[in-house]
Amino acid sequence: MAFTTTWDLFIPTLVIHYESYTTSLNETKDALLEFLEQEEVADAPPFVIGKTYRDYYTADEIDAVSKMTERLALRETWQHTKHYFGQ
């Protein structure tokens, strides 16, 4: 719904993926600040790399959520999230 709402209301958006913080923290932070038209006023807190919640779910559960998301999500939403399911 977020993509639909921002599209319908002509709201500028910035998509940031979790892994962007691990591969390019400073660039991601700078892009966010620029998008929000804000200046950096303090150092960012340290980002803890490697947090994952895969162990909370079985492979079957992850597969079921992946299939459900692919079927129900808008194409743009799926394009932004499918890599989290190994697609």
PyRosetta script that sets phi, psi and omega in degrees:
from pyrosetta import init, pose_from_sequence

init()
pose = pose_from_sequence("MAFTTTWDLFIPTLVIHYESYTTSLNETKDALLEFLEQEEVADAPPFVIGKTYRDYYTADEIDAVSKMTERLALRETWQHTKHYFGQ")
pose.set_psi(1, -27.3)
pose.set_omega(1, -178.1)
pose.set_phi(2, -63.0)
pose.set_psi(2, -43.3)
pose.set_omega(2, -180.0)
pose.set_phi(3, -65.0)
pose.set_psi(3, -41.3)
pose.set_omega(3, 179.1)
pose.set_phi(4, -63.5)
pose.set_psi(4, -46.0)
pose.set_omega(4, -178.4)
pose.set_phi(5, -62.7)
pose.set_psi(5, -47.3)
pose.set_omega(5, -178.9)
pose.set_phi(6, -66.3)
pose.set_psi(6, -34.1)
pose.set_omega(6, 177.3)
pose.set_phi(7, -66.6)
pose.set_psi(7, -50.5)
pose.set_omega(7, -177.3)
pose.set_phi(8, -62.5)
pose.set_psi(8, -35.3)
pose.set_omega(8, -176.5)
pose.set_phi(9, -96.9)
pose.set_psi(9, 4.7)
pose.set_omega(9, -179.9)
pose.set_phi(10, 55.5)
pose.set_psi(10, 42.6)
pose.set_omega(10, 179.5)
pose.set_phi(11, -91.8)
pose.set_psi(11, 126.1)
pose.set_omega(11, 176.7)
pose.set_phi(12, -61.2)
pose.set_psi(12, 142.1)
pose.set_omega(12, -179.1)
pose.set_phi(13, -132.7)
pose.set_psi(13, 157.9)
pose.set_omega(13, 173.9)
pose.set_phi(14, -135.4)
pose.set_psi(14, 122.1)
pose.set_omega(14, 178.1)
pose.set_phi(15, -97.8)
pose.set_psi(15, 124.8)
pose.set_omega(15, 176.7)
pose.set_phi(16, -121.5)
pose.set_psi(16, 126.0)
pose.set_omega(16, 178.1)
pose.set_phi(17, -93.8)
pose.set_psi(17, 146.7)
pose.set_omega(17, -178.6)
pose.set_phi(18, -49.5)
pose.set_psi(18, -45.5)
pose.set_omega(18, -175.4)
pose.set_phi(19, -66.7)
pose.set_psi(19, -17.0)
pose.set_omega(19, 176.7)
pose.set_phi(20, -63.1)
pose.set_psi(20, -30.5)
pose.set_omega(20, 177.3)
pose.set_phi(21, -69.9)
pose.set_psi(21, -30.1)
pose.set_omega(21, -178.4)
pose.set_phi(22, -83.8)
pose.set_psi(22, -31.9)
pose.set_omega(22, -175.8)
pose.set_phi(23, -95.2)
pose.set_psi(23, -26.4)
pose.set_omega(23, -177.4)
pose.set_phi(24, -154.7)
pose.set_psi(24, 65.8)
pose.set_omega(24, -175.6)
pose.set_phi(25, -56.7)
pose.set_psi(25, -51.8)
pose.set_omega(25, -176.0)
pose.set_phi(26, -64.8)
pose.set_psi(26, -41.0)
pose.set_omega(26, 178.8)
pose.set_phi(27, -65.3)
pose.set_psi(27, -39.3)
pose.set_omega(27, 178.8)
pose.set_phi(28, -65.8)
pose.set_psi(28, -45.1)
pose.set_omega(28, 177.5)
pose.set_phi(29, -60.2)
pose.set_psi(29, -45.7)
pose.set_omega(29, -179.4)
pose.set_phi(30, -63.9)
pose.set_psi(30, -40.3)
pose.set_omega(30, 178.2)
pose.set_phi(31, -63.4)
pose.set_psi(31, -40.8)
pose.set_omega(31, 178.6)
pose.set_phi(32, -64.6)
pose.set_psi(32, -46.4)
pose.set_omega(32, 178.9)
pose.set_phi(33, -61.9)
pose.set_psi(33, -41.2)
pose.set_omega(33, 178.9)
pose.set_phi(34, -65.0)
pose.set_psi(34, -44.2)
pose.set_omega(34, 179.3)
pose.set_phi(35, -59.8)
pose.set_psi(35, -40.7)
pose.set_omega(35, -179.4)
pose.set_phi(36, -82.5)
pose.set_psi(36, -3.5)
pose.set_omega(36, -178.1)
pose.set_phi(37, 55.3)
pose.set_psi(37, 48.6)
pose.set_omega(37, -178.9)
pose.set_phi(38, -122.6)
pose.set_psi(38, 151.8)
pose.set_omega(38, 173.8)
pose.set_phi(39, -92.7)
pose.set_psi(39, 151.1)
pose.set_omega(39, 175.0)
pose.set_phi(40, -76.8)
pose.set_psi(40, 123.2)
pose.set_omega(40, -176.7)
pose.set_phi(41, -109.9)
pose.set_psi(41, -10.4)
pose.set_omega(41, 179.0)
pose.set_phi(42, -158.7)
pose.set_psi(42, 162.7)
pose.set_omega(42, 176.0)
pose.set_phi(43, -67.5)
pose.set_psi(43, 142.1)
pose.set_omega(43, 177.1)
pose.set_phi(44, -69.3)
pose.set_psi(44, 146.9)
pose.set_omega(44, 175.7)
pose.set_phi(45, -64.9)
pose.set_psi(45, 155.3)
pose.set_omega(45, -179.5)
pose.set_phi(46, -62.8)
pose.set_psi(46, 140.9)
pose.set_omega(46, 178.1)
pose.set_phi(47, -96.2)
pose.set_psi(47, 125.7)
pose.set_omega(47, 179.6)
pose.set_phi(48, -86.4)
pose.set_psi(48, 112.7)
pose.set_omega(48, -177.2)
pose.set_phi(49, -81.2)
pose.set_psi(49, 144.7)
pose.set_omega(49, 170.3)
pose.set_phi(50, 95.5)
pose.set_psi(50, 6.7)
pose.set_omega(50, 176.6)
pose.set_phi(51, -65.2)
pose.set_psi(51, 132.4)
pose.set_omega(51, 178.0)
pose.set_phi(52, -147.3)
pose.set_psi(52, 152.8)
pose.set_omega(52, -178.0)
pose.set_phi(53, -123.2)
pose.set_psi(53, 15.8)
pose.set_omega(53, -178.6)
pose.set_phi(54, -59.0)
pose.set_psi(54, -33.3)
pose.set_omega(54, -177.0)
pose.set_phi(55, -69.9)
pose.set_psi(55, -12.1)
pose.set_omega(55, 178.1)
pose.set_phi(56, -76.9)
pose.set_psi(56, -17.3)
pose.set_omega(56, -172.9)
pose.set_phi(57, -125.9)
pose.set_psi(57, 148.4)
pose.set_omega(57, 176.1)
pose.set_phi(58, -79.3)
pose.set_psi(58, 164.1)
pose.set_omega(58, 177.3)
pose.set_phi(59, -60.5)
pose.set_psi(59, -37.7)
pose.set_omega(59, 178.6)
pose.set_phi(60, -64.9)
pose.set_psi(60, -39.9)
pose.set_omega(60, 178.7)
pose.set_phi(61, -65.6)
pose.set_psi(61, -42.7)
pose.set_omega(61, 178.7)
pose.set_phi(62, -63.4)
pose.set_psi(62, -42.0)
pose.set_omega(62, 178.5)
pose.set_phi(63, -62.9)
pose.set_psi(63, -43.0)
pose.set_omega(63, -179.9)
pose.set_phi(64, -63.4)
pose.set_psi(64, -43.2)
pose.set_omega(64, 179.4)
pose.set_phi(65, -66.6)
pose.set_psi(65, -38.5)
pose.set_omega(65, 177.8)
pose.set_phi(66, -60.9)
pose.set_psi(66, -47.8)
pose.set_omega(66, -179.9)
pose.set_phi(67, -64.6)
pose.set_psi(67, -42.1)
pose.set_omega(67, 179.2)
pose.set_phi(68, -62.9)
pose.set_psi(68, -45.6)
pose.set_omega(68, -178.9)
pose.set_phi(69, -63.0)
pose.set_psi(69, -43.9)
pose.set_omega(69, 179.5)
pose.set_phi(70, -60.9)
pose.set_psi(70, -39.8)
pose.set_omega(70, -178.0)
pose.set_phi(71, -74.5)
pose.set_psi(71, -34.4)
pose.set_omega(71, -173.6)
pose.set_phi(72, -96.4)
pose.set_psi(72, -23.6)
pose.set_omega(72, -174.3)
pose.set_phi(73, -77.7)
pose.set_psi(73, 151.9)
pose.set_omega(73, 168.9)
pose.set_phi(74, -63.4)
pose.set_psi(74, 155.9)
pose.set_omega(74, -178.6)
pose.set_phi(75, -54.9)
pose.set_psi(75, -44.4)
pose.set_omega(75, -178.3)
pose.set_phi(76, -65.1)
pose.set_psi(76, -40.2)
pose.set_omega(76, 177.7)
pose.set_phi(77, -61.8)
pose.set_psi(77, -45.7)
pose.set_omega(77, 179.7)
pose.set_phi(78, -62.2)
pose.set_psi(78, -40.7)
pose.set_omega(78, 179.7)
pose.set_phi(79, -60.7)
pose.set_psi(79, -33.2)
pose.set_omega(79, -179.3)
pose.set_phi(80, -85.1)
pose.set_psi(80, -14.7)
pose.set_omega(80, -174.7)
pose.set_phi(81, -117.8)
pose.set_psi(81, -16.5)
pose.set_omega(81, -172.2)
pose.set_phi(82, -61.3)
pose.set_psi(82, -30.3)
pose.set_omega(82, -179.1)
pose.set_phi(83, -66.0)
pose.set_psi(83, -20.0)
pose.set_omega(83, 176.7)
pose.set_phi(84, -72.5)
pose.set_psi(84, -16.9)
pose.set_omega(84, 178.2)
pose.set_phi(85, -102.7)
pose.set_psi(85, 7.4)
pose.set_omega(85, -180.0)
pose.set_phi(86, 79.7)
pose.set_psi(86, 19.8)
pose.set_omega(86, -179.0)
pose.set_phi(87, -86.1)
pose.dump_pdb("model.pdb")
